[in-house]
Amino acid sequence: MQIKDKVAIVTGGGSGIGEALAIRFHDEGASGGVVVDRDGSNAERVAQTIGATAVELDAVSYTHLTLPTILLV
């Protein structure tokens, strides 16, 4: 998967696998990132670590977003 110069949007990015993916994409050259998590403080923590934007979203209402999801744009 080509990561360099893409913007990575990772749901569930505030902890666990999602956090690891957000950090990995940053390390592999993503030009930007959006860390989405239902726990806004965790999303902000990860986003600050990698210079990304944090978004708080309660994904319980959106069943298709309950597992880490990755979009590269």
C-alpha positions as CSV (number, residue, x, y, z in Angstrom):
1,M,0.0,0.0,0.0
2,Q,1.4,3.4,-1.0
3,I,1.4,5.7,2.1
4,K,3.9,8.4,1.2
5,D,2.3,11.8,0.5
6,K,-1.2,10.5,1.3
7,V,-3.5,11.7,4.1
8,A,-4.4,8.9,6.5
9,I,-7.7,8.9,8.2
10,V,-7.9,6.2,10.9
11,T,-11.0,5.5,12.9
12,G,-10.4,3.9,16.3
13,G,-7.0,5.6,16.2
14,G,-7.0,6.6,19.9
15,S,-5.7,3.2,21.1
16,G,-4.7,-0.3,20.2
17,I,-4.4,-1.3,16.6
18,G,-5.8,2.0,15.3
19,E,-3.2,3.9,17.2
20,A,-0.4,1.7,16.0
21,L,-1.6,2.1,12.4
22,A,-1.8,5.9,12.7
23,I,1.8,6.0,14.0
24,R,3.0,3.6,11.4
25,F,1.5,5.7,8.6
26,H,3.1,8.8,9.9
27,D,6.4,7.0,10.1
28,E,6.1,5.7,6.5
29,G,5.6,9.3,5.2
30,A,1.9,10.1,5.2
31,S,1.6,13.8,4.5
32,G,-1.1,14.3,7.1
33,G,-3.5,12.4,9.3
34,V,-6.8,12.4,11.0
35,V,-7.2,10.3,14.2
36,V,-10.8,9.5,14.9
37,D,-11.9,7.9,18.2
38,R,-14.9,8.0,20.5
39,D,-12.5,9.0,23.3
40,G,-11.5,12.5,22.3
41,S,-8.7,12.7,24.8
42,N,-7.0,9.6,23.3
43,A,-7.5,10.8,19.8
44,E,-5.9,14.1,20.8
45,R,-3.0,12.4,22.5
46,V,-2.2,10.3,19.4
47,A,-2.7,13.2,17.0
48,Q,-0.3,15.4,19.0
49,T,2.3,12.7,18.9
50,I,2.2,12.5,15.1
51,G,1.2,16.0,14.1
52,A,-2.3,15.0,13.0
53,T,-5.8,16.3,13.6
54,A,-8.0,14.7,16.2
55,V,-11.8,14.1,15.8
56,E,-14.1,12.7,18.5
57,L,-16.8,10.5,17.1
58,D,-19.0,8.0,19.0
59,A,-18.9,5.2,16.4
60,V,-21.5,3.1,18.3
61,S,-24.1,4.7,16.2
62,Y,-22.2,3.9,13.1
63,T,-21.7,0.1,13.1
64,H,-19.6,0.1,10.0
65,L,-16.9,2.1,12.0
66,T,-16.6,-0.1,15.1
67,L,-13.3,-1.6,14.0
68,P,-10.2,0.4,12.9
69,T,-10.9,1.7,9.4
70,I,-8.3,3.3,7.2
71,L,-8.8,5.7,4.4
72,L,-5.9,7.1,2.3
73,V,-6.6,10.2,0.3
